[in-house]
Every structure is written in structure tokens, then in C-alpha cells.
């Protein structure tokens, strides 16, 4: 396993990590979750990602039980959660001081932990002043409930606003962002955040590297039973896959699968290796509903050296969506 520093910090995270989104509490129960996390841990994964909203808190409960069963040393792990959607009542969502503090304490109870290493603002909150959120996150860190804080799917402008407020007030600034990043979703990571890597040392814990399964090739002949788009509550994803744009992406995935075959790897491994090629990616969060999927995903590290400039250029030609970056990451 390769380990990378999380932005401009001394914390090292495994280049490939493991997350609970969609699977824990929706596709798999505790026993399978244990097997998947065990496979990831044995491969060298030290970062495990979660959120209060995943399966309405059940994902955190499952992960907490797995951590308790595992016997792993807490200091060897980097555990995260994300706060925004905690419930339906007025103060159980958003990034107010009240919800952030109460939300992290509730998450810790479900995870059976004294602290998380990383806490994320799961989305921007247009109703809460950024300063209130910054001060609440600083309080959470001062209380020892988390070590670092960051954002997820925030604009570069809003991240810089939070960073400036923190620096001017002598508070802890955001360290990392959790954006979507894959072959079909590139602009934010490759262009919008480019100056943030230089100016504030932003780290990234990217999610959805396989574009919700599009980059596995399994949707090339329709929607298979038991796949992510058949999970209750993900009807929006099915509509996206069956749209004209979705069909176009499925076509590109077929071309990429042929290229992967030339390289002697699966399409999923190629997609993960492509994400890892970007040095501004601190870690790529993977997911799996079976331990053999975890093992396959971890093998993507062996594919990275084969992604030469020529291969990357061929991928860009197929995708035809490369942003004009401020700086070339290859």
C-alpha cells in the first residue's frame, strides 16, 4: 500500500481507502462489512470513511461494531464521518453550531469511538454563516472530538472563505475536501481546486471513482439485479444511467474496457489507477459489497505504473472531457 500525506498536514492516509456509502446497512450487514473491512485492512488500508446520513446512521453502527470486533489498534486507523443530514426536525440538519456539535457526539456514540480523525461538513449550508461553522468546527477539534476538519462538495470560493475566516481569527482552518472524482467528473478536482492545492495545501479524499458503477462495465447490457441503482432511494441514479448522457458514458466505458484489457487489468482497476495518477488526490475512497471486490480494487495500485503519458493520452481521447487545468497533474 502507498501512503500519502493529507494535504499540508503530517497525517498519512492510504492511497486507496474504504467507505460505507450505499453498502453498509443497505446492501450488506455486519458480517459482510467485517469481511470487507478486514480485506481492506490486510491490504494496508488505514482510512475508513462514513457519514451520519448513510443508511440513517446504521452504517456508523455497523462500522463501530466491526471496529470493536476487529481488535485493531485505534492509533493505526484514520476514521471519518460527515455531518449535515442528521434528521427531519429543524435543527437536525445543516451546519449550525448546534447540529455540528450534537451531530458529532451522536456519530461517535454510533461508532463507539471517543474521537474521529476527520470530520467533514457534508455539503455547504446556505443558511448558516460560514463563520459559525468554522467556529463550531474549531470547538469540536479543541474538545478532542476530531483531529482535522474539512468539507465535501464545497466550491473553491467557499472553502477559501472558511480558510480566511479561520486564519484571521486564529482558528483551525479546513484541511481537506471530499469531492466526487472519476473519469466522467473532473472539472472541480482538476481545475476549480487547482489554486487551493498551491495556496492552502488542500488535501482531497475523493469519492465515486467508479462513477457509481458505470466504470465497472456491468451496465453495458442493462441494469443487473442487486446493483446499486436497484437500491431503494436511488431511483435518481437509475434515471441518470438511462438518460442520453448516461448511455453516452456507457459507450465510453466499453471503449475504456478494451483499453484495460490491453493493459491486463479490469476496467474498475483502470478507473481507480487513473484517479491515483493525480498527485492532488490524497486518497481514493472505494466501496464494495463483497471481499473479493475489495481485493480486486486494491490491485489497482499495480496498474498505476503502466499509465504512461501515451496511455493517459489515449484515455483523454476516449473521454474527450479534459478540463484546461491551471497546472498539468501528469
N, C-alpha and C positions, 0 to 999 in steps of 0.2 A: 504494500500500500504506500502511496505517496501522501505526504502531509504538507499542507500549505498554511501559511500564516493568514489569519482572518484580517484582511485589510492591514492597516497600520497599527497592528497590535502584536503582542507576544504570544497570542493564543494560536495553537496549531490545530487544524481540523483535517480529517481525512479527505482526500480529493473526491472520493465517492462517499456519500453518506446515505442514511436510510430514513425515510419518513413514513408517517402513519396515515397520510391523506388518502381518503376513499377506502382503503383496505381495512384498517383496524375498526372493528365494530360494525362494518357494513358488508365486507366480503369475507373476512376471516375473524375467528375468535381467538381466545388467548393462547391456545396450544399451537396453532399455526403461526401466530405472531411471534411466539417464543422461538420456534424453529427458524423463522426468517431472520429475526434479530440475532440469533445465535450464529447463523451462517454469515451474516454481515460482520459480526464481531470477530469471528475466526478469520475473516478476510482482512482484518485490520481497520474496519470502520470504527471510529470513535464518536461520531456525531450522529445523534438521533433526534429527528425533528417532529414536533407535534403542534397542536393548537387547541384552544378551548372549544372551538366550534366543531372540530372533527367528530362526527357521529354524536354530536351534542354532549361532548365530554367523555363518552365511552372510550374513545381512542386513548385518552390520557389514562383512564383507569386501567385499560389493558396494558399499556406500556409500563405503568407503575407496577403492576403485578409481575410483568416479565422481568423488570429490573430487580424486584425483590427476590424472584426465583433464581435469577442468574448467578448471584454471588459475585458479580463483577465489582471491582474496586471503583468507588464513585469518582475518585480523582482521575481515573483513566478515561472518563466519559465526558462528552460535551452534549448536554441535553438542552433543548429549546422548547419554548411554547410561544404562542402568538395570541394577543388579546385584541378583541374588537366585538365579536358576536358572542355574548355570554347568555343571552336570553331575550325574552319578549318584552319584559317590563321596561319602562322608560330609561332607567339608569343601569340596565344590564347590558348595554351595548355602547359602542363609541370609545373615545379616548379621553374621557374626563378623568380627573384625578380619582374620583370615587370608583369608577369602574376599573381603572387600571390597577389600583391597589387591591380592591376586593377581588378582581379577576385573577391576579397572580396568586393570591392566597388560596383561592378555590382550585386553581390549576395545580398548585403544589400539593394540596390535600389529595387530589385525584392521582397525582403522580407518586405520592408517598415520598416526597423529597423535601429537604429543607431549603433548597435553592435550585434554580435553573442557571445554566451558564449563560444562555442567551434568551432575551425576551424581545419580541417584535411587536410593533404596532401593526396589526394585520392589514389595515387599509388606512388611507387618510380619512380624517374626520372633518368635514366642512363646517361643523357646528361648534367644535371645541377649539379655542385659541391654541396655536402651536406652543406658545409659552407654557400654558397649563400642562400640556402633555409632556414637554421637556422637563418641567419641574417635578412632575409625578414620576417620571422615569428615573430622574436623579434620586428621588426619595427611595424608590424601590431598590436601587443599587446601594445607597447608603445603609439601608436596612439589611443588606446581605441576602435579599430575596432573589437577586440576579447579579451577574458579574458585568455583562455588557448589554446594551440595548440597541435596537435598530428598527428598521421599517420594512414594510412589504408592499410593493406596488405603489410607492410614492413617486411623485415627479421629482426630477433633479432640483427644480426650483424650491419645492417644499422641503426637501432634505437639507438644502443649503440654508433655508430659513431656520430650521431647527438647529443646525450646526452653529450658525451665527449667534442665535439666542443663547445657546449653552456656553459658547466661548466667552461672550460678553459678560455673562453672569457668573462665570467661574463654576459652571455645572458640567456634568458628564455629557459629551456630545454623542450623537448616534454614530455607531461604528460600521454597521453593516446593513445591507438591503437584501430582501428576498424577492427577486423578480422572476417572472417566467422567462425562460431562455431555452430555445431549441432552434432547429434549422428553419422553422417557419415563423419564429418570433424572435427578431434580432435587434430591432432598432434601439430599444431602451438600453440594453446592456452594451451594445457596440458603439452607439453614438451619443444618446442622451446623457449617459453617466460618464462619458469619457473624461470630462474635466474634473469630476468628483474623485476619480482614481488619483489624479495628479494632485489636486488641491487639498483634499482632506483624507486621502488614503482609504477610501471606501472599500469595504470587503463585500463579497456577494455570496449568498447561499442560494443558488438558482434552483428553481423547481420546474417540473413538467418537461424534462429533457427529451422525452419520447412523444411530446405533443399529445398527451392523453391516450397514447397507444397508436396514433397514426404512424409513428416511426418504428413500429414493430413489424408492419406489413400484414398484420392479421385482419385488417379491414379491406383488403384488396378484393375480396369476394363477398362483401356484405358484412353484416354485423353478427358476429358469433354469439351464441348463448353464453351467459356468465361474464361477458366482457364489461368493461367499465361503463359503457354507455347504456347498459341494461340495468344498472343500479338505480334504485328508487331515488328520485330527486335530481337525476342527471339527464332529464329529458332534453334540456337545453343543449347538452353535448351531442346527443343523437341528431338533433336538428342541424347543428353545426356541421356534423360529418356528412349529412345527406344533402347539404346545400351545394350549390355550384362550386363555391370556393373549396368546400370540403372534398368534393370529387376531384378537383384540380390537384389538391395536395396528395390525395391517394394515388393519383397518377405519377406524381413526382416521387412518392415513396417507392413505387415499383421500379423506377429508374435507379434510385439510390440502392435498392436491394441488389440489383445486378452489379453495381459497383462494389458493394460489400462482399458479394460472392467472389469477386476478383481478388479482394484483399484477404479472403479466407476467414471472414467473420460474419456475424449476423447483422441485420440492419439495425437492431437495437444497440449492439455494441458499437457500430459505426457512429450512430447518433450520439451516444454517450461520449465516445472518444473525441468527436467534433467539439462538444461543449468543453471538454477538458483541455483542448488545444488553446483555448483563450486564457492567457495568464491572469486576466482580471477576474476570473471565476475562482473563488476560494474553494468552493465545494459544490458538487452536483448532487442534489438530493434525488435518490432513486426510490422506487416503491416496488413492492412485489406481493403476490398473494400465495406464492409457493417458494420454498427454499431453493429449488433448482433455478428459479428466475433470479434470485439473489446471486447465486454462483455465476450464472451467465453474465449478469450485469457487471460483476467485479472484474471479469476477464476483459472488459473494455480498456482497462489500463494498458494491456499488452498491445492494443491496436494503435494507441497514440503515436508511437514512433513511426508507424507506417503512413501517417498522414503527412506526406511530403507536400511541398509547395505545389507540385503538379497535381496531386490528388485533391488538395484543397481547392485548387482552381477548377477542377472537374466538378466538384461539389457545387461551387458557386455558379457554374454554368448551368447545372441542372436546376438549382433553386431559383436563380435569377431574381434574388431579393436582397442582395448585399447592400447595406447602407454605405453611404460615403462617410467613413469614420474620421474623426479628428486625428486619430493615430491608428496605424495598422497594427493589429494584435498578432499577426503571424510573424 
